[in-house]
Amino acid sequence: FPHIGTLLYKMRALLRVTPTARGDRMKPRASFSTSVRPYLLLSVFQDFDIAGQYDPMIPDAECLKVIHEILTALQVGDFLIKINDRRILQGIFTICGIPEIKFERICSTLDKLDKISWEEVKNEMILEDGISPECVNCISEYVQLHGGPGLIEKLLKDPKLVQNRLAMEGLEDMKLLFEYLTLFGIIDQVSLHLSLARGLAYYTGVIYEAILLCQKHSHLNESLSLRSVAGGGRYDELVAKFDSKGHKVPCVGLSIGVERLFSIIEQNNEMSKQKIRTTETQVLVATPQKNFLTFKMKLISELWNAGIKAEMLYKKNPRLLEQLQYCEETGIPLAIIVGEQELNDGIVKLRDVVTRKEVNIPQENFIEEIKRRLEKYNT
């Protein structure tokens, strides 16, 4: 289905679920076909979707793995990925006597649990949603449960839930999903939370939401703590609603809260006084003297040939202070300094930009020494 990329963009635009205030356009990185696993990545890498018919829970597990990898790589602190299944929720609502016409409204109310207490949610269900106290108490028995494979096994034997086909389907898929997450090595950061609802009506199966548990600095802005930084789920029926031919294409995807994560990273860096690297450059080739451009170009070529990310200022005779300040401002960890004295002695001066310590290294093995030092910076 080569048109799925366009459909996904239209759906997200109409449903206003793309997490950006600037309306960044979705641009498919690859066209969709029946023979290629189709991904849709945003140009700002904030959305990730898999569309197509695959065996159960494999794409869902991969989406959760993607969230885990992103949050781990960003080093924003401890996090938890809450998961649930809309079929399990619908099963719970059914056995508790909630009319089907009120399912979505109850999901929206339940979705407020990350902002208000269960007692407040409970009162809203009774006073505003018109649900009887008996039904709300029944829901309460389930939605406050959370755990892993043990909880799933317990629910599969629940005498009320076993009578509901949708709930059993959701739990069986959840059991399989946890098996895959165990193989991916991320099960310690994933938990089944029966309170997770994600109030958007188009979700049809697995849903998930990642929250940060604690930050590196306790005085991080409270509004950013314990809040969702990623979320998503399965929406198997949405494409058909927007396709003129009604093609049903199973889809699962996720969205990353880019702006919120950036805010957290900025605050963490402010508190730790850590400079943010604005370049991938590992080494700057510098000189304190004039007329060394050709020698700098020779050194930089050797560094490039060795696979080291190096650069120099694009000026013939920049001041040394200017060159070293550039390193500090952009986060370049090492600087090679060469002048008349170093050239005559057959050495280069290697400067650690952070500590400002300098050592002399023979020109014939300066590449090996730089590689050894770069390992320390993990860069």
Secondary structure, DSSP 8 states (H G I E B T S, - for coil): -TTHHHHHHHHHHHHT-S--SS------SS---SSS--EEE-TTS-EEEEES--STTHHHHHHHHHHHHHHHHHT---EEEEEEEHHHHHHHHHHTT--GGGHHHHHHHHGGGGTS-HHHHHHHHHHTS---HHHHHHHHHHHT-EESHHHHHHHHT-TTGGG-HHHHHHHHHHHHHHHHHHHHT-GGGEEEETT-----TT--SEEEEEEE---SSTTS-GGGTT-EEEEEEE-TTHHHHH-TT-----EEEEEE-HHHHHHHHHHHHHHHT---------EEEE-SSSS-HHHHHHHHHHHHHTT--EE--SSSS--HHHHHHHHHHHT--EEEE--HHHHHHTEEEEEETTT--EEEEEGGGHHHHHHHHHHHHT-
